[in-house]
């Protein structure tokens, strides 16, 4: 045993000739990303959220959206005015101005809540109208986007997975729908539904939105899902060739289960990104339609209808156009930047 140890001595010396200056260079950004991915076991969603947190524009957009959402939720609880309430003698007030009657109340020791954005020509508090307008625009944008995502996801999944003649027929239907003019359909549906639905929805929440908004939702459900359907179909045509889909087919898994459990989860990045980018598009469409008089019914405000009403007094009261226009810009810009951040985070092939 001793002889063996003598013949195989342990040496602590390191041969430095095997190393060069290149071995001590700093790691590149790409090597750091590879090390981060290989360093720990994580899920697709967690990995995407970690990349999203490193995007300052996306995080700033999230902060702006959270502040806007908190404002439209909390402000109606604090401000004592309603969007349709007319304060007598308070028409055309500027920001933080008081009418003669309100000044008399203040002198008498009573507390009067200020008009933060002033009032409109009828004496309605403009701040609370902008808040309700942002609430309507955001609600319409989110609901319309969810409608588009659900219809487009189901249609594109069936078309892409079945393929063949089914795919050809379904895609030709998409081409026909894609060629229909959306504005013309909204106008026609508004005229038709005004006669049929007005007596039915009277006294309900839908009556506050008006027939024009119902027509807008119907058009979103009929036309605007085709882009999502094409994206999902393109993803599924690639995914269904993978081995795990073939294995699921071999063991007799049903088609709906394969789509739901094996294919759609792998399209999650496309679904998240398209939804985030669809919301600002829907908000802009609703604001545009309200601007031309095809939006919510009065007195319910929308950011587009507020901007339309402000045109008549643009030279005298320019702030009435500034407040809703700035709110639209903040919401749409924040959602677009967040959509770009989600695209970079959940689709590594597009990351810069």
PyMOL commands that set and color helices and strands:
alter all, ss='L'
color gray80, all
select helices_A, chain A and resi 2-7+16-18+21-24+29-39+44-53+56-78+100-107+126-162+164-178+182-196+198-201+205-209+211-223+226-239+243-250+255-291+303-310+319-346+348-350
alter helices_A, ss='H'
color red, helices_A
deselect
rebuild
show_as cartoon
